[in-house]
Amino acid sequence: MEYSKQIVLKDGRTAILRHGVEADGGTVFENFNQTHGETDYLLSYPDENSFTAEQEGQFLKRKAESANEVEIIALVDGRVAGTAGVDAIGGKYKLRHRAEFGISVLKEYWGLGVGRALMDACIECARRAGYAQLELTVVAENERAVAMYRRAGFVEFGRNPRGFNSRISGYQELVSMRLEL
């Protein structure tokens, strides 16, 4: 799925949000490894990345060609500041109305509106793709993210008190949230 938009961040800089393409594979790969090393709130650690830069490029190519999935990158001063994606939960009839999404932003860009802009872009793309529901899972102690999702209209529909087992802090509670589109 294609996407492109320009926004102004809280510090006055311009960010370009666009769908990733094959040529972005290397920079998105680097961004993944850095973001996953900067916070304990994401699904995996950098050493668990099973992609190479080339495979990341192929992944981005498939998403760009998809009618209902997307991987969006946020570029600030030519650098990938964050990424977000919308993925179908399933292709079976009973699941086709649902999509999930996730966001990661480099720590130096936290608090500037990059995460909010990526979330808004994912909501827009999910609507365009015809989904009826967008879902996410967030670590409960990540209060800033939980608050951002609530402000956007997401509602909690469940919790898993031992959803993640962090190398740093032990078990982390996960909050499942959804937005009706």
Buried (B, 14 or more C-beta within 10 A) or exposed (E): BEBEBEBEBEEEEEBBBBBBBBEBBBBBBBBBBBBBEBBBBBEEBEEEBEBEBEEBBEBBBEBBEBEBBBBBBBBBEEEBBBBBBBBBBEEEEEEBBBBBBBBBBBEEBBEBBBBBBBBBBBBBBBEBBEBEBBBBBBBBEBEEBBEBBEEBEBEBEEEBEEBBEEEEEEEBBBBBBBBEB
